[in-house]
Amino acid sequence: MSPAPARRRRLAALVPAAALVLGLTACGSSGAGSAAPAVTDPAAALDTPTTLTFWTWAPNIDKTVALFEQKYPKIKVDVVNAGQSATEYTKMQTAIKAGSGGPDIAQVEYFALPEFALSKRLVDLKQYGAAGLESKFTPSAWSQVALNGGVWAVPQDTGPMAMFYNQKLFDQLGLKPPTTWAEFEDVAVKIKASDPNRFITSIDPGDAGGLDSLIWQAGGRPFQQKDAANVAVDLQDPGSKKVADLWTSLLQRKLVDAAPGWTNEWWQSMDSGRYAMWMTGAWAPGNIASTIPNTAKDWRAAPMPQWSAGDKVSAENGGSAVAVPTSSKHQAAAAAFAIWLNSDPEAVRSLNDNGLFPATTGLLTDKAFLDKPLDALGGQQANRVFADSSATVGTGWQYLPYQVYANSVFKDTVGQAMNGGDLNAGLGAWQKRIADYGNQQGFKVTTP
């Protein structure tokens, strides 16, 4: 998940000319089921009075949009919060099918992108020069938008994982942040021994993304799309099984709490020290600061525990990209906006200032960014932890071309098993639901 100038210049200022050919006339393909845009050259489109509709839930993004409108005063961007995740995607599907009423640009989480791309509901941005942007983004972010020979969106933010822990509590108990999962288990035992009502952390029975990230970090690659029709699902591959075995043990010994996240009760548990840590994406500091301001200064970030001592492997948790639906009547201008929003250095810095963790290598290697003390974490230079995590994200992760459905049935399968059961059995039940649905939708789904 994600939690949020000069006058007009030549379009070449959006990104270096060598990396982007937006100034050249595009081929003008409008995507399946939509009329050809009136203007197909992005440079001309940005010099043509146009109103774009941008669906996004990112906080304060209107401040970044205002920078774009100052640079390109003939373009007005209406920012609309159409809901987050599945709420937005349902509306998008309806609007694209109808051919009207939808956005020109839409924020889409990485897990949902393959479904929109495979069903030809997004514009391939290669025709507008997006392929030249690859070097600007982290490999993990780019791999999520470059699918099946196309570039279906521009990465906006990422969520490299970190271990957020209550340093004040750890100091009181004489503990250090665990560096391996074996140490994590030992620390969990000591935290429980200090207070039977205390847990090292929680795990959300309704959040498929949380478990996916743990599996990703463990080397699991349970979802593989071989081509447009063939999908493989293996939720008992070695990485998935390692995670399931460990967390089944932790849950059964009540060292970890199975509890829905983001509720008032959950935040109170974070605030009170009932939960000693939270393993999630690098976007989290803003949420910690705004929701538990009285204790936010006690929290710090550390690298994720490793399965083997000395390893440096991370994963993503959350993140989104900006896409152009095929129903947009202003595809060239929309593509130019999406590219500027997520690759222009001023725009990227603005997005980060307003709570989005960057997907661009330029900011992730910027010394001022790396050295910036985060007030949300007691002044820690936590961006160094997050940037290291981003640089060590495991390669090869894929989502299903119907991940939105898969996530919707997670709580009825794996989520049920988190309440004292066996996560391996839960993963088996989830795998069956995923495979059955995929086959019903016309895919050929193979399982072990």
Salt bridges, closest charged atoms under 4 A:
ASP47 OD1 - LYS74 NZ 3.26
ASP78 OD1 - LYS76 NZ 3.44
GLU185 OE2 - ARG253 NH2 2.22
ASP245 OD1 - LYS241 NZ 3.44
ASP257 OD2 - ARG274 NH1 3.47
ASP344 OD2 - LYS71 NZ 3.63
GLU346 OE1 - LYS71 NZ 2.94
ASP353 OD1 - LYS372 NZ 3.96
ASP366 OD2 - ARG349 NH2 3.57
ASP371 OD2 - LYS367 NZ 2.50
ASP371 OD1 - ARG384 NH2 2.46
ASP436 OD2 - LYS432 NZ 2.75
